[in-house]
């Protein structure tokens, strides 16, 4: 299933609203964190993080997790303006 980009970035939400937990988990994945690292940072279990990521993926109608992160960036749900610099 293809994402309609014009619909995704229009005024009306194209997807069901993501929860704060789903957004934060997607943001951490976008920053390169693994589920266990995200869980430690958020004070959640790895299972809770994975559940949030799966829910976000389903809500965004993404084919996989990286697709979900890409859609979230495209529609402005997660920030991608200042990526961390390599050490």
PDB file with SEQRES, HELIX, SHEET and CRYST1 records, atoms N, CA, C and O in Angstrom:
SEQRES   1 A   87  UNK UNK UNK UNK UNK UNK UNK UNK UNK UNK UNK UNK UNK          
SEQRES   2 A   87  UNK UNK UNK UNK UNK UNK UNK UNK UNK UNK UNK UNK UNK          
SEQRES   3 A   87  UNK UNK UNK UNK UNK UNK UNK UNK UNK UNK UNK UNK UNK          
SEQRES   4 A   87  UNK UNK UNK UNK UNK UNK UNK UNK UNK UNK UNK UNK UNK          
SEQRES   5 A   87  UNK UNK UNK UNK UNK UNK UNK UNK UNK UNK UNK UNK UNK          
SEQRES   6 A   87  UNK UNK UNK UNK UNK UNK UNK UNK UNK UNK UNK UNK UNK          
SEQRES   7 A   87  UNK UNK UNK UNK UNK UNK UNK UNK UNK                          
HELIX    1 AA1 UNK A    5  UNK A    8  1                                   4    
HELIX    2 AA2 UNK A   20  UNK A   30  1                                  11    
HELIX    3 AA3 UNK A   35  UNK A   42  1                                   8    
HELIX    4 AA4 UNK A   46  UNK A   59  1                                  14    
HELIX    5 AA5 UNK A   65  UNK A   74  1                                  10    
CRYST1    1.000    1.000    1.000  90.00  90.00  90.00 P 1           1          
ATOM      1  N   UNK A   1       0.848  -1.179   0.000  1.00  0.00           N  
ATOM      2  CA  UNK A   1       0.000   0.000   0.000  1.00  0.00           C  
ATOM      3  C   UNK A   1       0.891   1.239   0.000  1.00  0.00           C  
ATOM      4  O   UNK A   1       1.791   1.357   0.832  1.00  0.00           O  
ATOM      5  N   UNK A   2       0.648   2.149  -0.917  1.00  0.00           N  
ATOM      6  CA  UNK A   2       1.434   3.375  -0.996  1.00  0.00           C  
ATOM      7  C   UNK A   2       0.808   4.460  -0.151  1.00  0.00           C  
ATOM      8  O   UNK A   2      -0.412   4.526  -0.005  1.00  0.00           O  
ATOM      9  N   UNK A   3       1.654   5.311   0.404  1.00  0.00           N  
ATOM     10  CA  UNK A   3       1.192   6.447   1.190  1.00  0.00           C  
ATOM     11  C   UNK A   3       0.985   7.626   0.258  1.00  0.00           C  
ATOM     12  O   UNK A   3       1.875   7.963  -0.523  1.00  0.00           O  
ATOM     13  N   UNK A   4      -0.164   8.248   0.329  1.00  0.00           N  
ATOM     14  CA  UNK A   4      -0.448   9.438  -0.456  1.00  0.00           C  
ATOM     15  C   UNK A   4       0.230  10.616   0.226  1.00  0.00           C  
ATOM     16  O   UNK A   4      -0.261  11.127   1.233  1.00  0.00           O  
ATOM     17  N   UNK A   5       1.365  11.048  -0.327  1.00  0.00           N  
ATOM     18  CA  UNK A   5       2.166  12.097   0.299  1.00  0.00           C  
ATOM     19  C   UNK A   5       1.390  13.393   0.448  1.00  0.00           C  
ATOM     20  O   UNK A   5       1.453  14.030   1.499  1.00  0.00           O  
ATOM     21  N   UNK A   6       0.667  13.790  -0.572  1.00  0.00           N  
ATOM     22  CA  UNK A   6      -0.098  15.036  -0.493  1.00  0.00           C  
ATOM     23  C   UNK A   6      -1.128  14.961   0.628  1.00  0.00           C  
ATOM     24  O   UNK A   6      -1.345  15.940   1.341  1.00  0.00           O  
ATOM     25  N   UNK A   7      -1.750  13.822   0.782  1.00  0.00           N  
ATOM     26  CA  UNK A   7      -2.724  13.634   1.853  1.00  0.00           C  
ATOM     27  C   UNK A   7      -2.017  13.624   3.208  1.00  0.00           C  
ATOM     28  O   UNK A   7      -2.531  14.161   4.190  1.00  0.00           O  
ATOM     29  N   UNK A   8      -0.844  13.011   3.251  1.00  0.00           N  
ATOM     30  CA  UNK A   8      -0.112  12.865   4.512  1.00  0.00           C  
ATOM     31  C   UNK A   8       0.354  14.205   5.068  1.00  0.00           C  
ATOM     32  O   UNK A   8       0.441  14.369   6.285  1.00  0.00           O  
ATOM     33  N   UNK A   9       0.653  15.160   4.199  1.00  0.00           N  
ATOM     34  CA  UNK A   9       1.171  16.431   4.690  1.00  0.00           C  
ATOM     35  C   UNK A   9       0.147  17.554   4.601  1.00  0.00           C  
ATOM     36  O   UNK A   9       0.481  18.719   4.813  1.00  0.00           O  
ATOM     37  N   UNK A  10      -1.092  17.210   4.290  1.00  0.00           N  
ATOM     38  CA  UNK A  10      -2.151  18.216   4.225  1.00  0.00           C  
ATOM     39  C   UNK A  10      -2.604  18.646   5.604  1.00  0.00           C  
ATOM     40  O   UNK A  10      -2.024  18.238   6.610  1.00  0.00           O  
ATOM     41  N   UNK A  11      -3.642  19.471   5.655  1.00  0.00           N  
ATOM     42  CA  UNK A  11      -4.133  20.001   6.930  1.00  0.00           C  
ATOM     43  C   UNK A  11      -4.823  18.948   7.792  1.00  0.00           C  
ATOM     44  O   UNK A  11      -4.598  18.900   9.001  1.00  0.00           O  
ATOM     45  N   UNK A  12      -5.648  18.117   7.195  1.00  0.00           N  
ATOM     46  CA  UNK A  12      -6.369  17.094   7.967  1.00  0.00           C  
ATOM     47  C   UNK A  12      -5.445  15.904   8.214  1.00  0.00           C  
ATOM     48  O   UNK A  12      -4.733  15.483   7.303  1.00  0.00           O  
ATOM     49  N   UNK A  13      -5.442  15.355   9.429  1.00  0.00           N  
ATOM     50  CA  UNK A  13      -4.593  14.195   9.691  1.00  0.00           C  
ATOM     51  C   UNK A  13      -4.977  13.045   8.774  1.00  0.00           C  
ATOM     52  O   UNK A  13      -6.154  12.708   8.645  1.00  0.00           O  
ATOM     53  N   UNK A  14      -3.986  12.451   8.145  1.00  0.00           N  
ATOM     54  CA  UNK A  14      -4.233  11.330   7.244  1.00  0.00           C  
ATOM     55  C   UNK A  14      -4.256  10.004   7.989  1.00  0.00           C  
ATOM     56  O   UNK A  14      -4.732   8.996   7.465  1.00  0.00           O  
ATOM     57  N   UNK A  15      -3.735  10.009   9.221  1.00  0.00           N  
ATOM     58  CA  UNK A  15      -3.622   8.784   9.990  1.00  0.00           C  
ATOM     59  C   UNK A  15      -4.204   9.008  11.378  1.00  0.00           C  
ATOM     60  O   UNK A  15      -4.288  10.144  11.845  1.00  0.00           O  
ATOM     61  N   UNK A  16      -4.609   7.916  12.043  1.00  0.00           N  
ATOM     62  CA  UNK A  16      -5.052   8.076  13.433  1.00  0.00           C  
ATOM     63  C   UNK A  16      -3.934   8.700  14.265  1.00  0.00           C  
ATOM     64  O   UNK A  16      -2.753   8.487  13.988  1.00  0.00           O  
ATOM     65  N   UNK A  17      -4.302   9.451  15.261  1.00  0.00           N  
ATOM     66  CA  UNK A  17      -3.305  10.111  16.098  1.00  0.00           C  
ATOM     67  C   UNK A  17      -2.451   9.098  16.843  1.00  0.00           C  
ATOM     68  O   UNK A  17      -2.949   8.112  17.387  1.00  0.00           O  
ATOM     69  N   UNK A  18      -1.162   9.366  16.853  1.00  0.00           N  
ATOM     70  CA  UNK A  18      -0.233   8.532  17.598  1.00  0.00           C  
ATOM     71  C   UNK A  18      -0.203   8.995  19.044  1.00  0.00           C  
ATOM     72  O   UNK A  18      -0.368  10.181  19.329  1.00  0.00           O  
ATOM     73  N   UNK A  19       0.006   8.059  19.948  1.00  0.00           N  
ATOM     74  CA  UNK A  19       0.133   8.417  21.356  1.00  0.00           C  
ATOM     75  C   UNK A  19       1.517   9.030  21.589  1.00  0.00           C  
ATOM     76  O   UNK A  19       2.415   8.895  20.759  1.00  0.00           O  
ATOM     77  N   UNK A  20       1.669   9.695  22.714  1.00  0.00           N  
ATOM     78  CA  UNK A  20       2.966  10.272  23.074  1.00  0.00           C  
ATOM     79  C   UNK A  20       4.031   9.178  23.159  1.00  0.00           C  
ATOM     80  O   UNK A  20       5.168   9.387  22.737  1.00  0.00           O  
ATOM     81  N   UNK A  21       3.670   8.019  23.700  1.00  0.00           N  
ATOM     82  CA  UNK A  21       4.615   6.903  23.808  1.00  0.00           C  
ATOM     83  C   UNK A  21       5.039   6.420  22.425  1.00  0.00           C  
ATOM     84  O   UNK A  21       6.222   6.174  22.190  1.00  0.00           O  
ATOM     85  N   UNK A  22       4.087   6.284  21.514  1.00  0.00           N  
ATOM     86  CA  UNK A  22       4.413   5.838  20.158  1.00  0.00           C  
ATOM     87  C   UNK A  22       5.345   6.832  19.469  1.00  0.00           C  
ATOM     88  O   UNK A  22       6.297   6.439  18.795  1.00  0.00           O  
ATOM     89  N   UNK A  23       5.063   8.117  19.644  1.00  0.00           N  
ATOM     90  CA  UNK A  23       5.892   9.163  19.040  1.00  0.00           C  
ATOM     91  C   UNK A  23       7.303   9.122  19.622  1.00  0.00           C  
ATOM     92  O   UNK A  23       8.284   9.187  18.881  1.00  0.00           O  
ATOM     93  N   UNK A  24       7.406   9.017  20.928  1.00  0.00           N  
ATOM     94  CA  UNK A  24       8.726   9.012  21.575  1.00  0.00           C  
ATOM     95  C   UNK A  24       9.530   7.784  21.157  1.00  0.00           C  
ATOM     96  O   UNK A  24      10.736   7.878  20.932  1.00  0.00           O  
ATOM     97  N   UNK A  25       8.871   6.639  21.052  1.00  0.00           N  
ATOM     98  CA  UNK A  25       9.559   5.419  20.615  1.00  0.00           C  
ATOM     99  C   UNK A  25      10.036   5.554  19.171  1.00  0.00           C  
ATOM    100  O   UNK A  25      11.158   5.157  18.856  1.00  0.00           O  
ATOM    101  N   UNK A  26       9.208   6.104  18.295  1.00  0.00           N  
ATOM    102  CA  UNK A  26       9.621   6.330  16.914  1.00  0.00           C  
ATOM    103  C   UNK A  26      10.803   7.300  16.850  1.00  0.00           C  
ATOM    104  O   UNK A  26      11.731   7.104  16.065  1.00  0.00           O  
ATOM    105  N   UNK A  27      10.766   8.343  17.677  1.00  0.00           N  
ATOM    106  CA  UNK A  27      11.863   9.317  17.701  1.00  0.00           C  
ATOM    107  C   UNK A  27      13.166   8.644  18.092  1.00  0.00           C  
ATOM    108  O   UNK A  27      14.205   8.900  17.482  1.00  0.00           O  
ATOM    109  N   UNK A  28      13.121   7.789  19.099  1.00  0.00           N  
ATOM    110  CA  UNK A  28      14.343   7.118  19.544  1.00  0.00           C  
ATOM    111  C   UNK A  28      14.867   6.150  18.484  1.00  0.00           C  
ATOM    112  O   UNK A  28      16.079   6.029  18.306  1.00  0.00           O  
ATOM    113  N   UNK A  29      13.976   5.467  17.787  1.00  0.00           N  
ATOM    114  CA  UNK A  29      14.395   4.597  16.684  1.00  0.00           C  
ATOM    115  C   UNK A  29      15.032   5.443  15.581  1.00  0.00           C  
ATOM    116  O   UNK A  29      16.045   5.052  15.001  1.00  0.00           O  
ATOM    117  N   UNK A  30      14.435   6.603  15.294  1.00  0.00           N  
ATOM    118  CA  UNK A  30      14.996   7.503  14.282  1.00  0.00           C  
ATOM    119  C   UNK A  30      16.396   7.969  14.675  1.00  0.00           C  
ATOM    120  O   UNK A  30      17.222   8.263  13.810  1.00  0.00           O  
ATOM    121  N   UNK A  31      16.660   8.034  15.968  1.00  0.00           N  
ATOM    122  CA  UNK A  31      17.981   8.436  16.472  1.00  0.00           C  
ATOM    123  C   UNK A  31      18.962   7.266  16.525  1.00  0.00           C  
ATOM    124  O   UNK A  31      20.106   7.425  16.948  1.00  0.00           O  
ATOM    125  N   UNK A  32      18.502   6.085  16.089  1.00  0.00           N  
ATOM    126  CA  UNK A  32      19.380   4.921  16.028  1.00  0.00           C  
ATOM    127  C   UNK A  32      19.355   4.020  17.235  1.00  0.00           C  
ATOM    128  O   UNK A  32      20.190   3.123  17.351  1.00  0.00           O  
ATOM    129  N   UNK A  33      18.416   4.235  18.141  1.00  0.00           N  
ATOM    130  CA  UNK A  33      18.328   3.408  19.346  1.00  0.00           C  
ATOM    131  C   UNK A  33      17.643   2.076  19.029  1.00  0.00           C  
ATOM    132  O   UNK A  33      16.739   2.005  18.196  1.00  0.00           O  
ATOM    133  N   UNK A  34      18.096   1.029  19.715  1.00  0.00           N  
ATOM    134  CA  UNK A  34      17.427  -0.269  19.663  1.00  0.00           C  
ATOM    135  C   UNK A  34      16.300  -0.269  20.692  1.00  0.00           C  
ATOM    136  O   UNK A  34      16.231   0.619  21.541  1.00  0.00           O  
ATOM    137  N   UNK A  35      15.434  -1.247  20.617  1.00  0.00           N  
ATOM    138  CA  UNK A  35      14.291  -1.335  21.537  1.00  0.00           C  
ATOM    139  C   UNK A  35      14.724  -1.348  22.990  1.00  0.00           C  
ATOM    140  O   UNK A  35      14.119  -0.674  23.824  1.00  0.00           O  
ATOM    141  N   UNK A  36      15.773  -2.112  23.305  1.00  0.00           N  
ATOM    142  CA  UNK A  36      16.215  -2.176  24.705  1.00  0.00           C  
ATOM    143  C   UNK A  36      16.791  -0.844  25.170  1.00  0.00           C  
ATOM    144  O   UNK A  36      16.620  -0.476  26.332  1.00  0.00           O  
ATOM    145  N   UNK A  37      17.472  -0.112  24.285  1.00  0.00           N  
ATOM    146  CA  UNK A  37      18.010   1.199  24.638  1.00  0.00           C  
ATOM    147  C   UNK A  37      16.878   2.203  24.844  1.00  0.00           C  
ATOM    148  O   UNK A  37      16.907   3.003  25.779  1.00  0.00           O  
ATOM    149  N   UNK A  38      15.885   2.151  23.963  1.00  0.00           N  
ATOM    150  CA  UNK A  38      14.724   3.034  24.098  1.00  0.00           C  
ATOM    151  C   UNK A  38      13.985   2.726  25.395  1.00  0.00           C  
ATOM    152  O   UNK A  38      13.545   3.637  26.095  1.00  0.00           O  
ATOM    153  N   UNK A  39      13.852   1.451  25.711  1.00  0.00           N  
ATOM    154  CA  UNK A  39      13.175   1.041  26.945  1.00  0.00           C  
ATOM    155  C   UNK A  39      13.896   1.602  28.167  1.00  0.00           C  
ATOM    156  O   UNK A  39      13.258   2.120  29.083  1.00  0.00           O  
ATOM    157  N   UNK A  40      15.208   1.502  28.181  1.00  0.00           N  
ATOM    158  CA  UNK A  40      15.995   2.032  29.303  1.00  0.00           C  
ATOM    159  C   UNK A  40      15.811   3.538  29.425  1.00  0.00           C  
ATOM    160  O   UNK A  40      15.636   4.058  30.527  1.00  0.00           O  
ATOM    161  N   UNK A  41      15.849   4.232  28.308  1.00  0.00           N  
ATOM    162  CA  UNK A  41      15.726   5.685  28.335  1.00  0.00           C  
ATOM    163  C   UNK A  41      14.336   6.136  28.789  1.00  0.00           C  
ATOM    164  O   UNK A  41      14.200   7.149  29.474  1.00  0.00           O  
ATOM    165  N   UNK A  42      13.314   5.383  28.405  1.00  0.00           N  
ATOM    166  CA  UNK A  42      11.938   5.759  28.739  1.00  0.00           C  
ATOM    167  C   UNK A  42      11.441   5.145  30.043  1.00  0.00           C  
ATOM    168  O   UNK A  42      10.362   5.498  30.519  1.00  0.00           O  
ATOM    169  N   UNK A  43      12.205   4.242  30.620  1.00  0.00           N  
ATOM    170  CA  UNK A  43      11.777   3.576  31.847  1.00  0.00           C  
ATOM    171  C   UNK A  43      10.639   2.597  31.598  1.00  0.00           C  
ATOM    172  O   UNK A  43       9.750   2.433  32.433  1.00  0.00           O  
ATOM    173  N   UNK A  44      10.678   1.950  30.440  1.00  0.00           N  
ATOM    174  CA  UNK A  44       9.657   0.983  30.048  1.00  0.00           C  
ATOM    175  C   UNK A  44      10.306  -0.376  29.824  1.00  0.00           C  
ATOM    176  O   UNK A  44      11.531  -0.498  29.798  1.00  0.00           O  
ATOM    177  N   UNK A  45       9.477  -1.384  29.663  1.00  0.00           N  
ATOM    178  CA  UNK A  45      10.011  -2.688  29.279  1.00  0.00           C  
ATOM    179  C   UNK A  45      10.224  -2.698  27.765  1.00  0.00           C  
ATOM    180  O   UNK A  45       9.618  -1.915  27.034  1.00  0.00           O  
ATOM    181  N   UNK A  46      11.089  -3.591  27.315  1.00  0.00           N  
ATOM    182  CA  UNK A  46      11.316  -3.722  25.872  1.00  0.00           C  
ATOM    183  C   UNK A  46      10.019  -4.109  25.176  1.00  0.00           C  
ATOM    184  O   UNK A  46       9.759  -3.671  24.055  1.00  0.00           O  
ATOM    185  N   UNK A  47       9.205  -4.927  25.833  1.00  0.00           N  
ATOM    186  CA  UNK A  47       7.929  -5.343  25.255  1.00  0.00           C  
ATOM    187  C   UNK A  47       6.997  -4.146  25.061  1.00  0.00           C  
ATOM    188  O   UNK A  47       6.299  -4.052  24.052  1.00  0.00           O  
ATOM    189  N   UNK A  48       6.991  -3.230  26.040  1.00  0.00           N  
ATOM    190  CA  UNK A  48       6.159  -2.019  25.914  1.00  0.00           C  
ATOM    191  C   UNK A  48       6.612  -1.163  24.733  1.00  0.00           C  
ATOM    192  O   UNK A  48       5.786  -0.629  23.993  1.00  0.00           O  
ATOM    193  N   UNK A  49       7.923  -1.036  24.563  1.00  0.00           N  
ATOM    194  CA  UNK A  49       8.456  -0.254  23.439  1.00  0.00           C  
ATOM    195  C   UNK A  49       8.083  -0.926  22.124  1.00  0.00           C  
ATOM    196  O   UNK A  49       7.622  -0.262  21.195  1.00  0.00           O  
ATOM    197  N   UNK A  50       8.279  -2.240  22.041  1.00  0.00           N  
ATOM    198  CA  UNK A  50       7.945  -2.960  20.810  1.00  0.00           C  
ATOM    199  C   UNK A  50       6.461  -2.853  20.489  1.00  0.00           C  
ATOM    200  O   UNK A  50       6.086  -2.710  19.325  1.00  0.00           O  
ATOM    201  N   UNK A  51       5.619  -2.921  21.508  1.00  0.00           N  
ATOM    202  CA  UNK A  51       4.175  -2.785  21.296  1.00  0.00           C  
ATOM    203  C   UNK A  51       3.844  -1.389  20.760  1.00  0.00           C  
ATOM    204  O   UNK A  51       3.028  -1.252  19.849  1.00  0.00           O  
ATOM    205  N   UNK A  52       4.467  -0.368  21.317  1.00  0.00           N  
ATOM    206  CA  UNK A  52       4.232   1.001  20.855  1.00  0.00           C  
ATOM    207  C   UNK A  52       4.677   1.168  19.403  1.00  0.00           C  
ATOM    208  O   UNK A  52       4.003   1.829  18.613  1.00  0.00           O  
ATOM    209  N   UNK A  53       5.814   0.565  19.058  1.00  0.00           N  
ATOM    210  CA  UNK A  53       6.314   0.665  17.687  1.00  0.00           C  
ATOM    211  C   UNK A  53       5.406  -0.071  16.703  1.00  0.00           C  
ATOM    212  O   UNK A  53       5.162   0.411  15.597  1.00  0.00           O  
ATOM    213  N   UNK A  54       4.911  -1.231  17.107  1.00  0.00           N  
ATOM    214  CA  UNK A  54       3.985  -1.985  16.257  1.00  0.00           C  
ATOM    215  C   UNK A  54       2.695  -1.204  16.064  1.00  0.00           C  
ATOM    216  O   UNK A  54       2.177  -1.122  14.950  1.00  0.00           O  
ATOM    217  N   UNK A  55       2.174  -0.628  17.146  1.00  0.00           N  
ATOM    218  CA  UNK A  55       0.947   0.163  17.047  1.00  0.00           C  
ATOM    219  C   UNK A  55       1.145   1.360  16.119  1.00  0.00           C  
ATOM    220  O   UNK A  55       0.279   1.663  15.299  1.00  0.00           O  
ATOM    221  N   UNK A  56       2.277   2.036  16.248  1.00  0.00           N  
ATOM    222  CA  UNK A  56       2.572   3.183  15.386  1.00  0.00           C  
ATOM    223  C   UNK A  56       2.664   2.746  13.933  1.00  0.00           C  
ATOM    224  O   UNK A  56       2.133   3.409  13.042  1.00  0.00           O  
ATOM    225  N   UNK A  57       3.332   1.642  13.701  1.00  0.00           N  
ATOM    226  CA  UNK A  57       3.467   1.125  12.342  1.00  0.00           C  
ATOM    227  C   UNK A  57       2.100   0.833  11.731  1.00  0.00           C  
ATOM    228  O   UNK A  57       1.850   1.162  10.571  1.00  0.00           O  
ATOM    229  N   UNK A  58       1.223   0.219  12.507  1.00  0.00           N  
ATOM    230  CA  UNK A  58      -0.124  -0.086  12.014  1.00  0.00           C  
ATOM    231  C   UNK A  58      -0.923   1.192  11.758  1.00  0.00           C  
ATOM    232  O   UNK A  58      -1.592   1.310  10.731  1.00  0.00           O  
ATOM    233  N   UNK A  59      -0.856   2.138  12.679  1.00  0.00           N  
ATOM    234  CA  UNK A  59      -1.593   3.391  12.513  1.00  0.00           C  
ATOM    235  C   UNK A  59      -1.124   4.167  11.285  1.00  0.00           C  
ATOM    236  O   UNK A  59      -1.924   4.803  10.600  1.00  0.00           O  
ATOM    237  N   UNK A  60       0.180   4.109  11.015  1.00  0.00           N  
ATOM    238  CA  UNK A  60       0.738   4.834   9.876  1.00  0.00           C  
ATOM    239  C   UNK A  60       0.651   4.037   8.579  1.00  0.00           C  
ATOM    240  O   UNK A  60       1.062   4.511   7.520  1.00  0.00           O  
ATOM    241  N   UNK A  61       0.112   2.820   8.671  1.00  0.00           N  
ATOM    242  CA  UNK A  61      -0.039   1.934   7.518  1.00  0.00           C  
ATOM    243  C   UNK A  61       1.306   1.703   6.835  1.00  0.00           C  
ATOM    244  O   UNK A  61       1.401   1.672   5.608  1.00  0.00           O  
ATOM    245  N   UNK A  62       2.337   1.542   7.653  1.00  0.00           N  
ATOM    246  CA  UNK A  62       3.692   1.344   7.150  1.00  0.00           C  
ATOM    247  C   UNK A  62       3.978  -0.138   6.961  1.00  0.00           C  
ATOM    248  O   UNK A  62       3.445  -0.984   7.679  1.00  0.00           O  
ATOM    249  N   UNK A  63       4.826  -0.440   5.987  1.00  0.00           N  
ATOM    250  CA  UNK A  63       5.154  -1.840   5.714  1.00  0.00           C  
ATOM    251  C   UNK A  63       6.211  -2.391   6.668  1.00  0.00           C  
ATOM    252  O   UNK A  63       6.336  -3.607   6.812  1.00  0.00           O  
ATOM    253  N   UNK A  64       6.971  -1.512   7.320  1.00  0.00           N  
ATOM    254  CA  UNK A  64       7.957  -1.943   8.306  1.00  0.00           C  
ATOM    255  C   UNK A  64       8.294  -0.758   9.200  1.00  0.00           C  
ATOM    256  O   UNK A  64       7.755   0.334   9.021  1.00  0.00           O  
ATOM    257  N   UNK A  65       9.176  -0.972  10.153  1.00  0.00           N  
ATOM    258  CA  UNK A  65       9.479   0.065  11.138  1.00  0.00           C  
ATOM    259  C   UNK A  65      10.158   1.277  10.502  1.00  0.00           C  
ATOM    260  O   UNK A  65       9.819   2.415  10.828  1.00  0.00           O  
ATOM    261  N   UNK A  66      11.104   1.045   9.607  1.00  0.00           N  
ATOM    262  CA  UNK A  66      11.782   2.180   8.972  1.00  0.00           C  
ATOM    263  C   UNK A  66      10.809   2.991   8.118  1.00  0.00           C  
ATOM    264  O   UNK A  66      10.933   4.212   8.020  1.00  0.00           O  
ATOM    265  N   UNK A  67       9.858   2.324   7.514  1.00  0.00           N  
ATOM    266  CA  UNK A  67       8.821   3.015   6.753  1.00  0.00           C  
ATOM    267  C   UNK A  67       7.980   3.877   7.695  1.00  0.00           C  
ATOM    268  O   UNK A  67       7.619   5.002   7.351  1.00  0.00           O  
ATOM    269  N   UNK A  68       7.670   3.356   8.869  1.00  0.00           N  
ATOM    270  CA  UNK A  68       6.906   4.121   9.863  1.00  0.00           C  
ATOM    271  C   UNK A  68       7.678   5.360  10.301  1.00  0.00           C  
ATOM    272  O   UNK A  68       7.099   6.439  10.424  1.00  0.00           O  
ATOM    273  N   UNK A  69       8.980   5.213  10.538  1.00  0.00           N  
ATOM    274  CA  UNK A  69       9.813   6.354  10.927  1.00  0.00           C  
ATOM    275  C   UNK A  69       9.816   7.392   9.800  1.00  0.00           C  
ATOM    276  O   UNK A  69       9.699   8.590  10.057  1.00  0.00           O  
ATOM    277  N   UNK A  70       9.949   6.937   8.571  1.00  0.00           N  
ATOM    278  CA  UNK A  70       9.957   7.849   7.424  1.00  0.00           C  
ATOM    279  C   UNK A  70       8.647   8.616   7.304  1.00  0.00           C  
ATOM    280  O   UNK A  70       8.652   9.825   7.070  1.00  0.00           O  
ATOM    281  N   UNK A  71       7.534   7.922   7.461  1.00  0.00           N  
ATOM    282  CA  UNK A  71       6.228   8.582   7.389  1.00  0.00           C  
ATOM    283  C   UNK A  71       6.091   9.588   8.521  1.00  0.00           C  
ATOM    284  O   UNK A  71       5.631  10.710   8.310  1.00  0.00           O  
ATOM    285  N   UNK A  72       6.492   9.183   9.724  1.00  0.00           N  
ATOM    286  CA  UNK A  72       6.396  10.086  10.874  1.00  0.00           C  
ATOM    287  C   UNK A  72       7.218  11.349  10.643  1.00  0.00           C  
ATOM    288  O   UNK A  72       6.790  12.443  11.011  1.00  0.00           O  
ATOM    289  N   UNK A  73       8.386  11.209  10.042  1.00  0.00           N  
ATOM    290  CA  UNK A  73       9.202  12.383   9.714  1.00  0.00           C  
ATOM    291  C   UNK A  73       8.512  13.241   8.652  1.00  0.00           C  
ATOM    292  O   UNK A  73       8.466  14.466   8.764  1.00  0.00           O  
ATOM    293  N   UNK A  74       7.988  12.592   7.639  1.00  0.00           N  
ATOM    294  CA  UNK A  74       7.347  13.295   6.537  1.00  0.00           C  
ATOM    295  C   UNK A  74       6.165  14.130   7.003  1.00  0.00           C  
ATOM    296  O   UNK A  74       5.970  15.254   6.541  1.00  0.00           O  
ATOM    297  N   UNK A  75       5.383  13.581   7.913  1.00  0.00           N  
ATOM    298  CA  UNK A  75       4.193  14.318   8.360  1.00  0.00           C  
ATOM    299  C   UNK A  75       4.478  15.212   9.558  1.00  0.00           C  
ATOM    300  O   UNK A  75       3.576  15.867  10.079  1.00  0.00           O  
ATOM    301  N   UNK A  76       5.746  15.240   9.998  1.00  0.00           N  
ATOM    302  CA  UNK A  76       6.134  16.158  11.057  1.00  0.00           C  
ATOM    303  C   UNK A  76       5.829  15.706  12.464  1.00  0.00           C  
ATOM    304  O   UNK A  76       5.802  16.523  13.384  1.00  0.00           O  
ATOM    305  N   UNK A  77       5.599  14.417  12.650  1.00  0.00           N  
ATOM    306  CA  UNK A  77       5.304  13.888  13.978  1.00  0.00           C  
ATOM    307  C   UNK A  77       6.572  13.750  14.801  1.00  0.00           C  
ATOM    308  O   UNK A  77       6.558  13.971  16.012  1.00  0.00           O  
ATOM    309  N   UNK A  78       7.669  13.384  14.147  1.00  0.00           N  
ATOM    310  CA  UNK A  78       8.945  13.317  14.834  1.00  0.00           C  
ATOM    311  C   UNK A  78       9.918  14.268  14.157  1.00  0.00           C  
ATOM    312  O   UNK A  78       9.808  14.560  12.966  1.00  0.00           O  
ATOM    313  N   UNK A  79      10.868  14.739  14.942  1.00  0.00           N  
ATOM    314  CA  UNK A  79      11.813  15.752  14.492  1.00  0.00           C  
ATOM    315  C   UNK A  79      13.012  15.106  13.820  1.00  0.00           C  
ATOM    316  O   UNK A  79      13.544  14.098  14.286  1.00  0.00           O  
ATOM    317  N   UNK A  80      13.417  15.699  12.733  1.00  0.00           N  
ATOM    318  CA  UNK A  80      14.606  15.210  12.043  1.00  0.00           C  
ATOM    319  C   UNK A  80      15.500  16.376  11.621  1.00  0.00           C  
ATOM    320  O   UNK A  80      16.355  16.220  10.749  1.00  0.00           O  
ATOM    321  N   UNK A  81      15.305  17.531  12.230  1.00  0.00           N  
ATOM    322  CA  UNK A  81      16.014  18.729  11.787  1.00  0.00           C  
ATOM    323  C   UNK A  81      17.460  18.813  12.279  1.00  0.00           C  
ATOM    324  O   UNK A  81      18.282  19.467  11.637  1.00  0.00           O  
ATOM    325  N   UNK A  82      17.784  18.179  13.382  1.00  0.00           N  
ATOM    326  CA  UNK A  82      19.137  18.296  13.930  1.00  0.00           C  
ATOM    327  C   UNK A  82      19.659  16.906  14.300  1.00  0.00           C  
ATOM    328  O   UNK A  82      19.698  16.551  15.478  1.00  0.00           O  
ATOM    329  N   UNK A  83      20.067  16.108  13.280  1.00  0.00           N  
ATOM    330  CA  UNK A  83      20.521  14.754  13.604  1.00  0.00           C  
ATOM    331  C   UNK A  83      21.805  14.784  14.407  1.00  0.00           C  
ATOM    332  O   UNK A  83      22.625  15.688  14.251  1.00  0.00           O  
ATOM    333  N   UNK A  84      21.978  13.783  15.273  1.00  0.00           N  
ATOM    334  CA  UNK A  84      23.217  13.716  16.054  1.00  0.00           C  
ATOM    335  C   UNK A  84      24.409  13.561  15.120  1.00  0.00           C  
ATOM    336  O   UNK A  84      24.320  12.884  14.096  1.00  0.00           O  
ATOM    337  N   UNK A  85      25.513  14.185  15.475  1.00  0.00           N  
ATOM    338  CA  UNK A  85      26.725  14.115  14.667  1.00  0.00           C  
ATOM    339  C   UNK A  85      27.550  12.902  15.078  1.00  0.00           C  
ATOM    340  O   UNK A  85      27.623  12.565  16.260  1.00  0.00           O  
ATOM    341  N   UNK A  86      28.173  12.246  14.097  1.00  0.00           N  
ATOM    342  CA  UNK A  86      29.047  11.108  14.439  1.00  0.00           C  
ATOM    343  C   UNK A  86      30.213  11.560  15.292  1.00  0.00           C  
ATOM    344  O   UNK A  86      30.688  12.688  15.158  1.00  0.00           O  
ATOM    345  N   UNK A  87      30.675  10.683  16.171  1.00  0.00           N  
ATOM    346  CA  UNK A  87      31.797  11.014  17.061  1.00  0.00           C  
ATOM    347  C   UNK A  87      33.112  10.684  16.407  1.00  0.00           C  
ATOM    348  O   UNK A  87      34.168  10.894  17.004  1.00  0.00           O  
TER     349      UNK A  87                                                      
END                                                                             
